[in-house]
Amino acid sequence: MNFLYPGFLFFLLAVAIPVLIHLFNFHRFRKVYFSNVQFLKAVQEQNSSREKLKNLLVLFSRILAIIFLVLAFSRPYLSSDNAVRPDTGNLISIYIDNSYSMEAVNKEGTLLDEAKRRAKEIAGKFSPNDRFQLTTNDFEGRHQRLAGYEELLNLIDEVKISPAERNLQQVIIRQRVADAGQRSRSNYILSDFQQSFTGKKLIEADAEPVSLIRLQANTLPNIAVDSIWSLSPAHLPDAQEKFVVKLHNYSAEAGNDIPLKLVVNNQQRAVARLSIPAGKSVTDTLNFSGLSSGWQKASVSIKDFPLTFDDELKFTFKVSTGLKLLHISGDPAERHISSLFGRDSYFRLTSMPETNILYSAFAEYKLIILSGLKTPSSGLAQQLKTYIQHGGTVLIFPDLDASTSEFSAMLQQIALPPVVSLLKDTVNVSSIDLKSNLFNDVFEEVPAKLDLPKVNRHFLYAKNSRSNSEAIMGLPAAQSFFTRYRIGAGQVYLSATSLKTEDSNFPQHPVFVPLMYKIALTSVQEQPLYYTIGKHNLLYTSPLNLNPNESLRLVSGKHEVIPELRQTPGQSLLYIADQIRSPGFYELLKSGSLIGSYAFNGSRAESDMHYTSDQDLKQLFKGQKMAISNTGAGLSAVTIQNNHTELWKLCLVLCAVFLAVEVLLIRFFNKNNIKT
């Protein structure tokens, strides 16, 4: 037998107290003289032997009561040789779900408040030698350190609603990370167990018990602003902007006349009212114009009570003042490109002859157009390869009369299929991919029979088995006419015919103008409209270079984040880890100058207020010792495995028994025993 608090054994000296009382309170018999013995009948006699026995039994009862009382405070226990010693304590890992869904209410208040109370109740049922680990969706480093009871209470009080998104698998892994050492571990998970949180993946079995404490909220309807995207290929000053917003109704009842509002730079730009069937999604296109150049901070919002955390979606985009294009031509008489882009002030077209190319200026342009090259050099091919790998866009119109070997060599150097032969038969373009982003908003109504370009001469390219190609327009017999190839961070558009009118009517065809405009406008790699907190930790931006004395900062009000700059072909990445935890607009500053604007929103996974059943939870933990409590009262549902048997309760019971024996001896033993 061992003792958890052996220091209390010192108080066993207290057994001397009843011994001393017994010695100094020894009852002596008195002699009584009577003149007549008949009076002896009225005298109550005491039997000396029975009195001594009674006194000894009372003494032993008092001694044993004191001994077992001291032992109870010393916490005796029995254990095997390989048992965990209770003086090392237990490790109790408590997870508190602090996601947005925990803002829901029940009769106890918000679910988060109830979870914090339950966590304190759990902690209060353990001994002073036990240690605690608190886990929340924030996965804070300070929570990985084991804490005592008082420190744990302070940590629990500091837990607040967080936009961070975690799942049950991640929480279990996080709890197992803490080293328990010789301590026995028990895990408690307090959550509403949304389906988006639990998932459907089986939890890997573990030897440690798990207790799931479900917090149940009142059934609440909820409609969320799910997402938003732009239909505009580029954002131009004073141009028409089109954004599509998606709303989702997670309720069992339809939502009628839901007010929708779009605000850009604190100015209301569009409003609408939508009706959403139960459990369905609807989309609506918001049109507006009149924006000036620069970064735009916008938000789309609805009014939906009582759950409001997903009623607003923030986003940012940039309105550009112009787009720089480069045209490298081998045919001075060709005028289609200059006529097309030279009339629009938004496009800033620079023309270079094939014989005088300034390679160092390639990085300044978003799109490079090659047309009618007579003798494409290997140097040009190498510069184009580098330009494409770093995110550039190239559009190639061949010269069908030039050397096919030299042209094929250039194509192969930039990972494009070579020319097989020149075909001179007249054919019509047989297919067009209307689902491509190049044809968004081009056709108001698609006719049954499209009038497609006619081709008199064209190159036949080798078959491409790679998955990086996309046939924008095709010829009969599965021959390519106009194809997009994605190479590295950039893309190449390759035409099978030239811009000469004798080779095809493609330059005069109605599809030519919108196709060229869309290629130019989509050559700009725009950053996402918004990022999701806890899901995205890499931000995209145009290539950045920092001097030794320069720094980058993401600033939103008083909150400031220092991102880590990582360079990739064609763009720079900003690594922010988990530093951003609040939705809002963040400005990227480089030595005080504005570089970009970013919007962060909480995850919409919390919007679905459907919960995992107890049966499904048991299936997730199949093969592992676990218990589920729906009220939080059954905190002992999972027994902590200490590998020892504690005896302090037995000692208290025995102490009470011997005190009762003492009372019974004093009151009833040898009472009114008279000897005649």
SVG drawing of the C-alpha trace seen along z (x, -y; Angstrom):
<svg xmlns="http://www.w3.org/2000/svg" viewBox="-42 -57 62 67">
<polyline fill="none" stroke="black" stroke-width="0.4" points="0.0,0.0 1.2,-3.5 0.1,-7.0 -0.5,-9.9 0.1,-12.4 2.3,-10.6 2.9,-13.8 -0.5,-13.4 0.7,-10.2 2.5,-12.5 -1.0,-13.1 -1.2,-9.5 0.4,-10.8 -3.1,-12.0 -3.9,-8.5 -2.2,-9.5 -5.1,-11.8 -7.7,-9.1 -5.1,-7.0 -4.3,-9.9 -8.0,-10.5 -8.5,-6.9 -5.6,-6.9 -6.5,-10.1 -10.3,-9.5 -10.0,-6.0 -13.1,-5.4 -12.3,-4.2 -14.9,-2.5 -15.9,-4.2 -16.7,-2.5 -20.0,-3.4 -20.7,-2.6 -24.2,-1.8 -25.7,-1.3 -28.0,1.4 -27.3,3.8 -30.9,3.6 -30.1,0.4 -27.7,2.3 -30.7,3.3 -31.2,-0.3 -27.6,-0.7 -26.7,-0.3 -23.6,1.9 -21.1,1.7 -19.3,4.8 -15.7,3.9 -14.7,6.4 -17.5,5.3 -16.7,1.7 -13.0,2.3 -14.0,4.1 -16.3,1.2 -13.6,-1.4 -11.1,0.6 -13.6,1.0 -14.3,-2.7 -10.6,-3.4 -10.0,-1.1 -12.9,-2.7 -11.5,-6.1 -8.0,-5.1 -9.2,-3.4 -11.5,-6.3 -8.5,-8.7 -6.2,-6.3 -8.7,-5.9 -9.4,-9.6 -5.6,-10.3 -5.4,-7.6 -8.2,-9.1 -6.3,-12.4 -3.1,-10.5 -5.0,-9.0 -3.8,-5.4 -3.9,-3.3 -3.1,0.2 -1.3,0.6 0.5,3.1 4.2,2.9 3.6,1.3 0.8,-1.0 1.0,-4.8 1.6,-6.5 -1.2,-8.9 1.3,-11.3 2.2,-12.1 -1.4,-13.0 -3.5,-12.7 -3.5,-14.6 -7.0,-15.9 -7.3,-17.4 -10.4,-19.6 -11.5,-20.9 -13.9,-23.8 -15.6,-24.4 -15.5,-28.2 -16.6,-28.3 -19.4,-30.6 -22.1,-28.0 -21.4,-28.2 -23.1,-31.6 -26.4,-29.8 -28.5,-29.9 -30.4,-27.6 -31.9,-27.9 -28.4,-28.1 -27.4,-31.1 -25.0,-30.8 -23.5,-27.4 -20.0,-28.8 -20.9,-30.0 -22.3,-26.6 -19.2,-24.9 -17.0,-27.0 -19.1,-26.2 -19.0,-22.5 -15.3,-22.6 -14.8,-24.1 -17.1,-21.4 -14.9,-18.8 -11.7,-20.3 -13.2,-20.6 -13.6,-16.8 -9.8,-16.1 -7.1,-16.2 -4.5,-19.0 -1.7,-16.8 -3.6,-16.6 -2.6,-18.7 -4.8,-20.1 -4.5,-20.9 -7.0,-23.3 -7.7,-23.2 -9.8,-25.5 -10.2,-26.1 -7.4,-28.7 -4.8,-26.0 -2.8,-28.5 0.7,-27.6 0.1,-28.6 -2.6,-26.0 -0.1,-23.3 1.6,-23.9 0.1,-21.9 -1.7,-24.0 -2.8,-23.7 -6.4,-24.1 -6.3,-27.8 -4.5,-28.6 -6.9,-26.5 -9.9,-28.5 -8.2,-31.7 -7.6,-30.2 -11.2,-29.1 -12.5,-32.6 -10.4,-34.0 -12.0,-31.7 -13.9,-33.7 -15.7,-33.0 -13.2,-32.5 -13.6,-32.4 -11.0,-29.5 -12.3,-26.3 -11.3,-22.9 -12.7,-19.4 -12.9,-16.5 -10.0,-14.6 -7.7,-17.7 -8.9,-18.2 -8.2,-14.6 -4.7,-14.8 -4.0,-18.0 -5.0,-16.5 -2.7,-13.6 0.2,-15.8 0.7,-16.7 3.1,-14.3 1.4,-12.7 4.6,-11.1 3.7,-8.8 0.3,-10.5 -2.9,-8.7 -4.8,-10.8 -8.5,-11.5 -9.9,-13.6 -13.1,-15.7 -14.7,-17.3 -17.4,-19.9 -19.1,-20.9 -22.4,-21.0 -21.0,-18.4 -22.1,-20.0 -21.8,-17.7 -19.2,-20.0 -17.1,-19.6 -17.3,-15.8 -17.0,-14.8 -17.4,-11.2 -13.8,-9.9 -13.3,-7.3 -11.2,-8.4 -8.1,-6.3 -8.5,-4.2 -6.4,-5.2 -6.0,-3.6 -7.1,-6.7 -10.8,-7.2 -12.8,-10.0 -15.9,-11.7 -18.1,-13.6 -20.3,-16.3 -22.9,-17.5 -24.2,-21.1 -27.7,-21.4 -29.0,-24.7 -32.5,-25.7 -33.4,-25.0 -32.7,-28.3 -33.2,-29.2 -30.2,-30.5 -29.6,-32.0 -26.0,-32.7 -24.1,-34.8 -22.3,-31.8 -19.9,-33.2 -19.4,-35.9 -17.6,-36.0 -17.1,-38.4 -18.4,-38.1 -16.2,-41.0 -13.0,-39.8 -11.3,-43.0 -12.2,-45.9 -12.0,-49.2 -12.7,-52.7 -16.4,-53.7 -17.1,-50.3 -20.0,-48.0 -19.3,-45.6 -21.1,-42.3 -20.9,-40.3 -22.8,-37.1 -23.7,-36.5 -24.9,-33.1 -27.2,-32.8 -27.9,-29.5 -30.9,-28.7 -30.0,-26.1 -33.5,-26.3 -36.4,-24.0 -38.6,-26.9 -38.4,-29.2 -37.0,-32.7 -39.1,-35.4 -38.1,-38.9 -34.5,-38.7 -33.0,-42.1 -29.6,-42.1 -27.2,-45.0 -23.9,-45.7 -21.6,-48.4 -18.4,-49.5 -16.1,-52.0 -18.9,-52.7 -21.3,-53.6 -24.4,-51.5 -24.2,-50.4 -26.9,-47.8 -29.9,-46.3 -32.2,-43.4 -34.8,-41.2 -34.6,-37.5 -36.8,-34.5 -34.9,-31.3 -36.6,-27.8 -35.9,-25.7 -32.5,-24.0 -31.7,-25.5 -29.4,-28.1 -30.1,-31.0 -27.8,-33.4 -28.3,-37.0 -26.3,-39.2 -25.5,-42.7 -24.7,-45.3 -23.2,-48.7 -20.6,-51.2 -18.9,-54.4 -15.8,-53.2 -12.5,-55.0 -9.1,-53.4 -7.5,-51.8 -8.3,-49.2 -12.0,-48.8 -13.3,-47.5 -16.7,-46.0 -19.2,-43.9 -22.5,-42.1 -24.8,-41.6 -28.3,-40.5 -30.4,-40.8 -31.1,-37.5 -31.7,-37.0 -30.8,-35.6 -27.6,-34.1 -25.7,-36.9 -22.1,-35.8 -22.5,-34.8 -24.7,-37.7 -21.9,-39.7 -19.1,-38.8 -16.3,-41.2 -14.2,-41.3 -11.7,-43.5 -10.7,-44.0 -8.6,-46.5 -9.7,-48.8 -6.8,-49.1 -6.0,-52.2 -4.5,-50.4 -3.1,-47.1 0.3,-47.0 0.6,-44.8 3.5,-44.0 3.1,-43.1 6.1,-41.5 5.5,-41.4 7.4,-40.0 5.0,-41.5 5.0,-45.3 1.8,-45.3 -0.2,-43.5 -2.7,-45.9 -5.2,-43.8 -3.6,-43.9 -2.8,-47.6 -6.3,-48.4 -7.9,-46.3 -6.0,-47.4 -4.8,-50.8 -8.3,-52.4 -9.0,-51.6 -7.2,-53.9 -7.2,-51.1 -4.9,-49.0 -1.4,-50.4 0.0,-48.7 3.7,-48.7 4.9,-47.4 8.3,-45.9 9.6,-44.5 11.0,-41.0 14.5,-42.4 14.6,-44.7 13.3,-43.1 14.0,-44.5 14.0,-41.4 14.6,-43.2 11.2,-44.9 9.2,-41.6 8.4,-41.7 6.6,-45.0 3.8,-43.5 0.9,-41.3 0.4,-39.9 2.9,-39.4 1.5,-38.8 3.6,-37.2 2.4,-37.4 4.0,-36.6 7.5,-35.9 9.8,-35.0 12.8,-33.6 12.1,-33.2 15.4,-32.9 16.4,-30.6 17.1,-33.7 13.5,-34.8 12.3,-31.3 14.4,-31.3 13.1,-34.7 9.5,-33.7 10.0,-30.5 11.2,-32.5 8.4,-35.0 5.7,-32.3 7.2,-30.4 6.9,-33.6 3.2,-34.0 3.1,-35.8 0.6,-35.2 1.7,-34.7 -0.5,-34.7 1.0,-33.2 -0.2,-33.6 2.3,-31.8 3.5,-32.8 2.4,-29.9 5.0,-30.8 8.0,-30.9 10.3,-27.9 8.4,-25.3 11.6,-23.9 12.6,-27.2 9.0,-27.8 8.8,-24.2 12.1,-24.6 10.7,-27.7 7.5,-25.9 9.3,-22.9 11.6,-25.1 8.6,-26.6 7.0,-23.1 4.5,-23.4 3.8,-20.7 5.8,-21.1 4.3,-21.6 3.6,-18.3 2.6,-19.8 0.9,-22.7 -2.7,-21.9 -4.2,-23.9 -7.8,-22.5 -10.6,-24.9 -12.6,-23.9 -14.8,-25.5 -14.1,-25.6 -16.2,-22.7 -16.3,-23.3 -16.0,-26.1 -15.8,-25.8 -18.6,-28.1 -17.9,-27.0 -14.5,-28.6 -14.0,-31.8 -13.0,-33.5 -16.6,-33.4 -18.4,-34.6 -20.9,-37.3 -19.9,-37.1 -23.2,-35.5 -26.5,-36.8 -28.2,-33.9 -26.4,-31.0 -27.9,-30.2 -28.6,-26.6 -26.0,-26.9 -23.0,-29.1 -21.3,-30.9 -17.7,-29.9 -14.5,-31.0 -13.5,-29.6 -9.9,-28.4 -8.1,-28.1 -4.6,-27.2 -3.5,-26.1 -0.7,-24.2 -1.3,-20.7 0.4,-20.4 1.5,-17.1 -0.9,-15.4 -0.5,-16.6 -1.0,-14.0 -0.5,-16.4 -3.3,-17.5 -2.2,-21.2 -4.0,-21.9 -7.5,-23.3 -9.1,-23.4 -10.8,-26.7 -11.8,-26.1 -11.2,-23.0 -11.2,-21.8 -12.7,-18.6 -10.9,-15.3 -10.0,-16.6 -7.4,-19.0 -6.6,-22.1 -7.4,-25.6 -7.0,-27.8 -5.7,-26.1 -4.6,-27.3 -1.6,-25.7 -0.9,-26.2 2.9,-26.2 4.3,-26.9 2.6,-29.9 1.6,-31.3 -0.3,-30.4 0.1,-30.3 -2.5,-30.6 -1.5,-29.0 -3.4,-29.6 -3.2,-27.2 -3.5,-29.9 -2.1,-33.4 -3.7,-36.8 -3.6,-37.1 -7.0,-37.3 -6.0,-34.9 -5.4,-32.2 -8.7,-32.6 -11.5,-35.0 -10.7,-34.7 -9.4,-38.3 -12.7,-39.6 -15.0,-37.2 -17.2,-38.5 -15.7,-36.1 -12.2,-37.5 -12.7,-40.8 -14.3,-39.5 -11.8,-36.6 -8.8,-38.9 -10.2,-41.3 -10.9,-38.4 -7.4,-37.0 -5.9,-40.4 -8.2,-41.0 -7.7,-37.6 -3.9,-37.8 -4.0,-39.8 -3.6,-37.4 -6.0,-38.9 -5.8,-38.0 -8.9,-36.2 -11.7,-38.4 -11.5,-37.2 -9.7,-34.7 -11.1,-32.4 -9.7,-32.6 -8.1,-29.4 -8.2,-27.9 -5.9,-30.2 -2.5,-31.2 -0.8,-32.1 -1.8,-35.4 -1.1,-36.2 0.4,-39.4 2.2,-40.7 6.0,-40.2 7.6,-42.1 11.3,-42.8 12.4,-44.1 15.5,-46.0 17.3,-45.3 15.8,-48.3 12.2,-47.6 9.5,-45.6 5.9,-44.4 3.0,-44.8 -0.7,-43.8 -2.6,-46.4 -6.3,-46.5 -7.0,-49.2 -4.7,-48.5 -4.1,-44.9 -0.8,-44.4 0.7,-41.3 4.2,-40.8 4.0,-38.3 6.8,-36.1 7.6,-36.9 8.1,-33.9 8.9,-34.2 7.4,-31.9 7.4,-32.3 5.2,-35.1 4.1,-36.2 5.0,-36.6 3.4,-34.7 2.8,-36.1 2.8,-33.5 0.7,-34.6 0.3,-31.3 -2.5,-31.8 -1.8,-35.5 -5.2,-36.8 -8.1,-35.8 -10.6,-38.6 -12.7,-39.2 -12.1,-42.5 -10.1,-44.4 -6.3,-44.3 -4.0,-46.6 -0.5,-45.5 2.0,-48.2 5.6,-48.3 7.5,-51.0 4.3,-52.9 3.1,-52.6 -0.1,-50.7 0.7,-47.6 -2.6,-45.7 -5.9,-45.2 -7.2,-41.9 -10.5,-40.8 -10.9,-38.0 -14.1,-36.2 -15.0,-33.4 -15.7,-30.0 -19.2,-29.3 -19.0,-25.7 -20.4,-26.9 -23.6,-28.1 -25.0,-24.6 -26.8,-24.1 -27.2,-20.3 -25.7,-18.1 -24.3,-14.6 -26.4,-12.0 -25.1,-9.9 -25.2,-6.8 -23.0,-8.4 -20.6,-9.6 -20.2,-6.1 -19.5,-4.9 -16.7,-7.5 -15.1,-6.2 -15.6,-2.6 -13.1,-0.5 -12.3,-3.2 -13.5,-3.6 -15.8,-6.6 -19.0,-7.9 -21.5,-10.6 -23.3,-12.9 -26.1,-15.1 -26.5,-17.2 -23.0,-17.6 -24.1,-16.2 -22.6,-12.8 -19.0,-13.9 -17.9,-10.6 -19.2,-8.6 -15.7,-7.8 -13.7,-6.4 -10.1,-7.7 -7.8,-4.7 -5.3,-5.3 -4.3,-1.6 -4.6,-1.8 -7.3,-1.4 -7.8,-4.3 -8.8,-3.5 -9.5,-6.9 -13.3,-6.5 -13.1,-3.2 -11.0,-4.9 -13.7,-7.5 -16.4,-4.9 -14.4,-2.9 -13.8,-6.2 -17.5,-6.8 -18.2,-3.2 -15.9,-3.3 -17.3,-6.6 -20.7,-5.1 -19.4,-2.0 -18.1,-4.4 -21.4,-6.1 -23.2,-2.8 -20.8,-1.5 -21.1,-4.6 -24.9,-4.6 -25.9,-1.0 -23.1,1.2 -23.6,2.3 -26.3,-0.3 -28.4,0.1 -26.5,3.3 -27.2,3.8 -25.9,6.6 -27.9,7.8"/>
</svg>
